[in-house]
């Protein structure tokens, strides 16, 4: 066995929102890291998280088995963080969430890696009407079949500097007096990116039970309306929150999803029809964030640290108490 600071970890999707944080955590712990991405030339920012030569970007396309095998060669640990919200060309939900995840799990098994961690999503369900949620669940099945000792993590909406949820609505709050609420009463359990990264790092280094699916939710369970009220408060604006029926949202999405960078898709609307919170089953089976010994970080602490950018006068604007 190698010492911790000699072990090599291959991370697929390490240049993304969650991956960047995971790289930072594991680099600080002394691990050597291989960043497996489609465009290594665009992943230079992750190298600054470690010492010279500690973090190495490498080209890999999860749809190409040969490149996946090269990426996991001689690795002690493998982490898959790759996922998509909308399809684009050959990057379909099936290709990424099922086939890609399966390729990485098979390659990891054949390379005799010690631990394999796969990030899925809360709400993964093979019987879901949403293609995203359905393929996430089928991807989990493919992973566990190929690598039975894998650890699967299902986070809810992930928030933090650079997130795709609060930042998107913050930007909308700046340009529009109205914020649309699709699924006004749908419940969510947003989790801080730092907590997710910590859980991934602990799972990768063998600190929790393997062959298990963990559901990761944050400190607060709130409705879509509650979350958008937070956006209005943190941006210091007076936007009107307008409830949008699902049928109308799907009609709009039918046209919006044909854009090169879709603002909204029918599949995303379908996801908003279901609550996105940790299940009673996961709580009963002790398969939650608590299993990692992590206390969830509240949105009250984190949101003010980056949502100030959407205020009229930035961080210098006085907030109402």
VEXGUFI-252813 format. One record per residue (C-alpha): z, y, x; residue number from 0. Coordinates in Angstrom, 2 decimals, m for minus. Layout:
N
+---------+---------+---------+-----+
!      up !   north !    east ! num !
+---------+---------+---------+-----+
!       Z !       Y !       X ! NUM !
...
+---------+---------+---------+-----+
END
This chain:
321
+---------+---------+---------+-----+
!      up !   north !    east ! num !
+---------+---------+---------+-----+
!    0.00 !    0.00 !    0.00 !   0 !
!   m0.77 !    3.50 !    1.20 !   1 !
!    1.69 !    6.37 !    1.16 !   2 !
!    1.38 !    8.89 !   m1.67 !   3 !
!   m0.18 !   11.52 !    0.58 !   4 !
!   m2.79 !    9.02 !    1.78 !   5 !
!   m3.87 !    7.83 !   m1.65 !   6 !
!   m7.25 !    8.89 !   m2.98 !   7 !
!   m7.66 !    9.97 !   m6.60 !   8 !
!  m11.09 !   10.34 !   m8.19 !   9 !
!  m11.09 !   12.74 !  m11.13 !  10 !
!  m14.10 !   12.96 !  m13.43 !  11 !
!  m14.37 !   16.39 !  m15.06 !  12 !
!  m11.93 !   17.91 !  m12.58 !  13 !
!  m13.59 !   21.32 !  m12.63 !  14 !
!  m12.76 !   22.00 !  m16.29 !  15 !
!   m9.90 !   23.73 !  m18.10 !  16 !
!   m7.51 !   20.77 !  m17.89 !  17 !
!   m8.95 !   19.27 !  m14.72 !  18 !
!   m8.38 !   22.36 !  m12.61 !  19 !
!   m4.67 !   22.22 !  m13.47 !  20 !
!   m4.49 !   18.47 !  m12.78 !  21 !
!   m6.10 !   18.94 !   m9.37 !  22 !
!   m3.59 !   21.63 !   m8.53 !  23 !
!   m0.61 !   19.45 !   m9.49 !  24 !
!   m1.80 !   16.37 !   m7.61 !  25 !
!   m2.89 !   18.36 !   m4.56 !  26 !
!    0.57 !   19.90 !   m4.34 !  27 !
!    2.00 !   16.37 !   m4.45 !  28 !
!   m0.08 !   15.54 !   m1.39 !  29 !
!   m2.81 !   13.32 !   m2.81 !  30 !
!   m6.38 !   13.35 !   m1.55 !  31 !
!   m8.71 !   14.20 !   m4.40 !  32 !
!  m12.34 !   13.44 !   m5.05 !  33 !
!  m13.74 !   15.79 !   m7.69 !  34 !
!  m16.51 !   13.90 !   m9.53 !  35 !
!  m18.77 !   16.39 !  m11.32 !  36 !
!  m22.43 !   16.82 !  m12.21 !  37 !
!  m22.71 !   20.04 !  m10.18 !  38 !
!  m20.54 !   19.94 !   m7.01 !  39 !
!  m21.94 !   23.32 !   m6.00 !  40 !
!  m20.17 !   24.85 !   m9.00 !  41 !
!  m16.84 !   23.16 !   m8.33 !  42 !
!  m15.88 !   25.09 !   m5.22 !  43 !
!  m13.00 !   26.82 !   m7.01 !  44 !
!  m10.95 !   23.62 !   m7.17 !  45 !
!  m10.96 !   23.24 !   m3.38 !  46 !
!   m8.63 !   26.23 !   m3.04 !  47 !
!   m5.84 !   24.19 !   m4.69 !  48 !
!   m5.34 !   22.10 !   m1.56 !  49 !
!   m5.51 !   22.08 !    2.21 !  50 !
!   m8.77 !   21.99 !    4.15 !  51 !
!  m10.50 !   18.67 !    3.46 !  52 !
!   m7.94 !   17.52 !    0.89 !  53 !
!  m10.20 !   18.11 !   m2.11 !  54 !
!  m13.83 !   16.97 !   m2.00 !  55 !
!  m16.38 !   17.64 !   m4.79 !  56 !
!  m18.88 !   14.80 !   m5.22 !  57 !
!  m21.92 !   14.48 !   m7.49 !  58 !
!  m21.52 !   12.06 !  m10.39 !  59 !
!  m23.13 !   11.62 !  m13.78 !  60 !
!  m21.04 !    9.36 !  m16.02 !  61 !
!  m24.23 !    8.17 !  m17.73 !  62 !
!  m25.43 !    6.81 !  m14.39 !  63 !
!  m23.47 !    3.72 !  m13.31 !  64 !
!  m24.55 !    3.90 !   m9.67 !  65 !
!  m23.19 !    7.44 !   m9.27 !  66 !
!  m19.95 !    6.46 !  m11.03 !  67 !
!  m19.49 !    3.52 !   m8.67 !  68 !
!  m20.00 !    5.79 !   m5.65 !  69 !
!  m17.42 !    8.20 !   m7.02 !  70 !
!  m14.71 !    5.55 !   m7.44 !  71 !
!  m15.44 !    3.68 !   m4.22 !  72 !
!  m12.19 !    3.21 !   m2.22 !  73 !
!  m10.20 !    5.24 !   m4.78 !  74 !
!   m6.63 !    4.20 !   m5.51 !  75 !
!   m6.44 !    6.04 !   m8.85 !  76 !
!   m9.12 !    7.17 !  m11.32 !  77 !
!   m8.80 !    9.82 !  m14.04 !  78 !
!  m11.41 !   10.57 !  m16.71 !  79 !
!  m11.21 !   14.01 !  m18.33 !  80 !
!  m14.84 !   14.27 !  m19.49 !  81 !
!  m15.49 !   15.18 !  m23.10 !  82 !
!  m17.80 !   17.38 !  m25.14 !  83 !
!  m17.33 !   19.41 !  m28.33 !  84 !
!  m21.02 !   19.62 !  m29.22 !  85 !
!  m24.00 !   17.48 !  m28.24 !  86 !
!  m26.79 !   18.83 !  m26.04 !  87 !
!  m29.86 !   16.87 !  m25.04 !  88 !
!  m28.83 !   13.56 !  m23.47 !  89 !
!  m25.20 !   14.64 !  m23.58 !  90 !
!  m24.50 !   13.05 !  m26.96 !  91 !
!  m21.07 !   12.05 !  m28.27 !  92 !
!  m21.98 !    8.37 !  m27.91 !  93 !
!  m23.29 !    8.80 !  m24.36 !  94 !
!  m20.26 !   10.74 !  m23.14 !  95 !
!  m17.29 !    9.52 !  m25.17 !  96 !
!  m18.26 !    5.85 !  m25.39 !  97 !
!  m20.82 !    4.84 !  m22.76 !  98 !
!  m19.61 !    7.25 !  m20.10 !  99 !
!  m15.96 !    6.31 !  m20.57 ! 100 !
!  m16.91 !    2.63 !  m20.49 ! 101 !
!  m18.88 !    3.09 !  m17.25 ! 102 !
!  m15.91 !    4.73 !  m15.53 ! 103 !
!  m13.46 !    2.06 !  m16.75 ! 104 !
!  m15.72 !   m0.79 !  m15.59 ! 105 !
!  m16.30 !    0.85 !  m12.21 ! 106 !
!  m12.55 !    1.45 !  m11.82 ! 107 !
!  m11.79 !   m2.18 !  m12.66 ! 108 !
!  m14.43 !   m3.48 !  m10.23 ! 109 !
!  m13.08 !   m1.18 !   m7.51 ! 110 !
!   m9.57 !   m2.60 !   m8.02 ! 111 !
!   m7.97 !    0.80 !   m8.55 ! 112 !
!   m4.23 !    0.82 !   m9.23 ! 113 !
!   m4.14 !    3.14 !  m12.24 ! 114 !
!   m6.71 !    4.49 !  m14.66 ! 115 !
!   m6.00 !    7.41 !  m17.00 ! 116 !
!   m8.37 !    8.38 !  m19.81 ! 117 !
!   m8.01 !   11.61 !  m21.80 ! 118 !
!   m9.03 !   11.23 !  m25.42 ! 119 !
!   m8.04 !   13.52 !  m28.31 ! 120 !
!   m5.47 !   13.62 !  m31.08 ! 121 !
!   m7.19 !   12.58 !  m34.29 ! 122 !
!   m9.33 !    9.90 !  m32.65 ! 123 !
!  m10.19 !    7.49 !  m35.45 ! 124 !
!  m13.09 !    5.05 !  m35.62 ! 125 !
!  m13.16 !    5.45 !  m39.42 ! 126 !
!  m13.35 !    9.26 !  m39.30 ! 127 !
!  m16.18 !   11.20 !  m40.93 ! 128 !
!  m16.37 !   13.25 !  m37.72 ! 129 !
!  m18.66 !   11.86 !  m35.01 ! 130 !
!  m16.44 !   13.51 !  m32.38 ! 131 !
!  m13.27 !   11.79 !  m33.62 ! 132 !
!  m15.06 !    8.50 !  m34.23 ! 133 !
!  m16.62 !    8.30 !  m30.77 ! 134 !
!  m13.32 !    9.29 !  m29.14 ! 135 !
!  m11.69 !    6.26 !  m30.77 ! 136 !
!  m14.56 !    3.93 !  m29.89 ! 137 !
!  m14.38 !    5.24 !  m26.33 ! 138 !
!  m10.69 !    4.29 !  m26.19 ! 139 !
!  m11.56 !    0.76 !  m27.31 ! 140 !
!  m14.26 !    0.48 !  m24.65 ! 141 !
!  m11.86 !    1.70 !  m21.97 ! 142 !
!   m9.06 !   m0.72 !  m22.89 ! 143 !
!  m11.49 !   m3.63 !  m23.08 ! 144 !
!  m12.84 !   m2.91 !  m19.59 ! 145 !
!   m9.50 !   m1.83 !  m18.07 ! 146 !
!   m6.63 !   m3.33 !  m20.15 ! 147 !
!   m3.95 !   m1.55 !  m18.11 ! 148 !
!   m5.42 !    1.89 !  m18.74 ! 149 !
!   m3.28 !    4.76 !  m20.00 ! 150 !
!   m4.84 !    6.83 !  m22.77 ! 151 !
!   m3.64 !   10.33 !  m23.64 ! 152 !
!   m4.46 !   12.07 !  m26.91 ! 153 !
!   m3.62 !   15.80 !  m26.74 ! 154 !
!   m3.79 !   18.17 !  m29.71 ! 155 !
!   m5.40 !   21.62 !  m29.29 ! 156 !
!   m4.73 !   22.67 !  m25.70 ! 157 !
!   m3.75 !   26.28 !  m25.06 ! 158 !
!   m3.37 !   28.34 !  m21.91 ! 159 !
!   m5.28 !   30.91 !  m19.88 ! 160 !
!   m8.93 !   29.99 !  m20.30 ! 161 !
!   m8.55 !   27.91 !  m23.48 ! 162 !
!  m11.35 !   27.67 !  m26.04 ! 163 !
!   m9.21 !   28.28 !  m29.14 ! 164 !
!   m7.01 !   31.35 !  m28.84 ! 165 !
!   m9.46 !   33.10 !  m26.52 ! 166 !
!  m12.31 !   32.55 !  m28.97 ! 167 !
!  m10.37 !   34.00 !  m31.89 ! 168 !
!   m9.03 !   36.77 !  m29.68 ! 169 !
!  m12.58 !   37.80 !  m28.83 ! 170 !
!  m13.52 !   37.64 !  m32.52 ! 171 !
!  m10.53 !   39.83 !  m33.40 ! 172 !
!  m11.92 !   42.53 !  m31.11 ! 173 !
!  m15.36 !   42.74 !  m32.72 ! 174 !
!  m14.67 !   41.78 !  m36.33 ! 175 !
!  m12.17 !   43.16 !  m38.85 ! 176 !
!  m12.17 !   39.73 !  m40.54 ! 177 !
!  m11.10 !   36.39 !  m39.08 ! 178 !
!  m12.42 !   33.39 !  m41.05 ! 179 !
!   m9.93 !   30.59 !  m41.76 ! 180 !
!  m11.55 !   27.19 !  m42.14 ! 181 !
!   m8.84 !   24.76 !  m43.16 ! 182 !
!   m6.17 !   27.37 !  m43.90 ! 183 !
!   m3.46 !   24.76 !  m44.48 ! 184 !
!   m4.56 !   22.18 !  m41.90 ! 185 !
!   m1.72 !   21.51 !  m39.46 ! 186 !
!   m1.96 !   21.59 !  m35.67 ! 187 !
!    0.44 !   20.96 !  m32.81 ! 188 !
!   m0.99 !   22.99 !  m29.88 ! 189 !
!    0.13 !   21.87 !  m26.43 ! 190 !
!    0.26 !   23.88 !  m23.21 ! 191 !
!   m2.32 !   22.92 !  m20.58 ! 192 !
!    0.40 !   22.75 !  m17.93 ! 193 !
!    2.26 !   20.11 !  m19.97 ! 194 !
!   m0.92 !   18.07 !  m20.45 ! 195 !
!   m1.72 !   18.23 !  m16.74 ! 196 !
!    1.80 !   17.16 !  m15.86 ! 197 !
!    1.56 !   14.19 !  m18.24 ! 198 !
!   m1.79 !   13.17 !  m16.74 ! 199 !
!   m0.35 !   13.39 !  m13.22 ! 200 !
!    2.69 !   11.29 !  m14.15 ! 201 !
!    0.50 !    8.70 !  m15.86 ! 202 !
!   m1.85 !    8.54 !  m12.88 ! 203 !
!    1.01 !    7.96 !  m10.46 ! 204 !
!    2.53 !    5.13 !  m12.50 ! 205 !
!    5.48 !    6.96 !  m14.05 ! 206 !
!    4.93 !    5.69 !  m17.61 ! 207 !
!    4.12 !    2.36 !  m19.22 ! 208 !
!    0.47 !    1.32 !  m18.95 ! 209 !
!   m1.76 !   m0.37 !  m21.56 ! 210 !
!   m0.69 !    2.27 !  m24.05 ! 211 !
!   m1.96 !    5.24 !  m26.07 ! 212 !
!    0.20 !    8.38 !  m25.98 ! 213 !
!   m0.11 !   11.25 !  m28.48 ! 214 !
!    0.66 !   14.65 !  m26.97 ! 215 !
!    1.73 !   17.53 !  m29.18 ! 216 !
!    3.42 !   20.81 !  m28.42 ! 217 !
!    6.72 !   22.37 !  m29.46 ! 218 !
!    5.42 !   23.87 !  m32.73 ! 219 !
!    3.58 !   22.47 !  m35.75 ! 220 !
!    1.69 !   25.25 !  m37.51 ! 221 !
!   m1.15 !   25.69 !  m39.99 ! 222 !
!   m4.46 !   27.29 !  m39.12 ! 223 !
!   m3.24 !   30.36 !  m40.99 ! 224 !
!   m0.08 !   30.49 !  m38.84 ! 225 !
!   m2.12 !   30.22 !  m35.64 ! 226 !
!   m4.47 !   33.01 !  m36.65 ! 227 !
!   m1.49 !   35.18 !  m37.53 ! 228 !
!   m0.38 !   34.64 !  m33.94 ! 229 !
!   m3.80 !   35.84 !  m32.76 ! 230 !
!   m3.51 !   39.02 !  m34.83 ! 231 !
!    0.03 !   39.63 !  m33.55 ! 232 !
!   m0.79 !   39.00 !  m29.89 ! 233 !
!   m3.91 !   41.16 !  m29.98 ! 234 !
!   m2.08 !   43.98 !  m31.75 ! 235 !
!   m4.80 !   44.27 !  m34.37 ! 236 !
!   m4.94 !   44.36 !  m38.15 ! 237 !
!   m7.62 !   41.78 !  m38.89 ! 238 !
!   m7.91 !   40.37 !  m42.42 ! 239 !
!   m7.54 !   36.58 !  m42.55 ! 240 !
!  m10.17 !   35.25 !  m44.93 ! 241 !
!   m9.87 !   31.64 !  m46.24 ! 242 !
!  m13.22 !   29.82 !  m46.07 ! 243 !
!  m13.76 !   26.73 !  m48.29 ! 244 !
!  m14.92 !   23.64 !  m46.44 ! 245 !
!  m18.11 !   23.40 !  m48.50 ! 246 !
!  m19.09 !   26.95 !  m47.59 ! 247 !
!  m18.20 !   26.41 !  m43.90 ! 248 !
!  m20.45 !   23.34 !  m43.81 ! 249 !
!  m23.30 !   25.31 !  m45.35 ! 250 !
!  m22.98 !   28.02 !  m42.68 ! 251 !
!  m22.58 !   25.40 !  m39.95 ! 252 !
!  m25.83 !   23.75 !  m41.01 ! 253 !
!  m27.68 !   26.80 !  m39.70 ! 254 !
!  m25.31 !   27.82 !  m36.87 ! 255 !
!  m25.43 !   24.39 !  m35.21 ! 256 !
!  m29.11 !   24.76 !  m34.34 ! 257 !
!  m28.33 !   27.59 !  m31.90 ! 258 !
!  m28.51 !   26.79 !  m28.14 ! 259 !
!  m24.74 !   27.30 !  m27.94 ! 260 !
!  m23.57 !   26.46 !  m31.48 ! 261 !
!  m20.91 !   28.78 !  m32.91 ! 262 !
!  m19.98 !   26.12 !  m35.45 ! 263 !
!  m21.16 !   22.63 !  m36.37 ! 264 !
!  m20.74 !   20.51 !  m39.47 ! 265 !
!  m18.86 !   17.96 !  m37.37 ! 266 !
!  m16.35 !   20.60 !  m36.27 ! 267 !
!  m15.74 !   21.54 !  m39.91 ! 268 !
!  m15.10 !   17.87 !  m40.70 ! 269 !
!  m12.48 !   17.77 !  m37.94 ! 270 !
!  m10.70 !   20.73 !  m39.54 ! 271 !
!  m10.24 !   18.77 !  m42.76 ! 272 !
!   m7.56 !   16.57 !  m41.17 ! 273 !
!   m4.16 !   17.49 !  m39.71 ! 274 !
!   m4.00 !   17.34 !  m35.93 ! 275 !
!   m0.37 !   16.44 !  m35.23 ! 276 !
!    1.49 !   13.61 !  m33.52 ! 277 !
!    1.80 !   10.62 !  m35.87 ! 278 !
!    5.01 !    9.02 !  m37.08 ! 279 !
!    3.75 !    5.78 !  m35.51 ! 280 !
!    3.59 !    7.36 !  m32.06 ! 281 !
!    7.05 !    8.87 !  m32.46 ! 282 !
!    8.48 !    5.52 !  m33.56 ! 283 !
!    6.83 !    3.71 !  m30.64 ! 284 !
!    8.06 !    6.39 !  m28.19 ! 285 !
!    4.48 !    7.20 !  m27.21 ! 286 !
!    4.70 !   10.99 !  m27.13 ! 287 !
!    5.20 !   13.79 !  m24.61 ! 288 !
!    8.92 !   12.94 !  m24.55 ! 289 !
!    8.03 !    9.61 !  m22.92 ! 290 !
!    7.01 !   11.59 !  m19.83 ! 291 !
!   10.31 !   13.46 !  m19.70 ! 292 !
!    8.46 !   16.71 !  m20.42 ! 293 !
!    9.87 !   19.36 !  m22.74 ! 294 !
!    6.98 !   21.01 !  m24.58 ! 295 !
!    6.34 !   24.64 !  m23.68 ! 296 !
!    6.32 !   27.01 !  m26.66 ! 297 !
!    3.35 !   29.19 !  m27.55 ! 298 !
!    5.82 !   32.09 !  m27.73 ! 299 !
!    6.17 !   31.93 !  m23.94 ! 300 !
!    2.55 !   31.41 !  m22.91 ! 301 !
!    0.31 !   33.31 !  m25.35 ! 302 !
!    1.55 !   36.80 !  m24.35 ! 303 !
!    0.63 !   36.07 !  m20.71 ! 304 !
!   m3.11 !   36.09 !  m21.45 ! 305 !
!   m3.79 !   37.29 !  m24.99 ! 306 !
!   m2.96 !   40.86 !  m23.92 ! 307 !
!   m6.55 !   41.19 !  m22.69 ! 308 !
!   m7.72 !   41.52 !  m26.30 ! 309 !
!   m5.48 !   44.53 !  m27.03 ! 310 !
!   m6.94 !   48.01 !  m27.20 ! 311 !
!   m5.02 !   49.06 !  m24.11 ! 312 !
!   m4.53 !   45.67 !  m22.50 ! 313 !
!   m1.15 !   44.69 !  m21.10 ! 314 !
!    0.07 !   48.29 !  m21.25 ! 315 !
!   m0.11 !   48.49 !  m25.03 ! 316 !
!    3.31 !   48.61 !  m26.64 ! 317 !
!    4.00 !   45.66 !  m28.93 ! 318 !
!    5.75 !   45.99 !  m32.25 ! 319 !
!    9.10 !   44.22 !  m32.38 ! 320 !
+---------+---------+---------+-----+
END
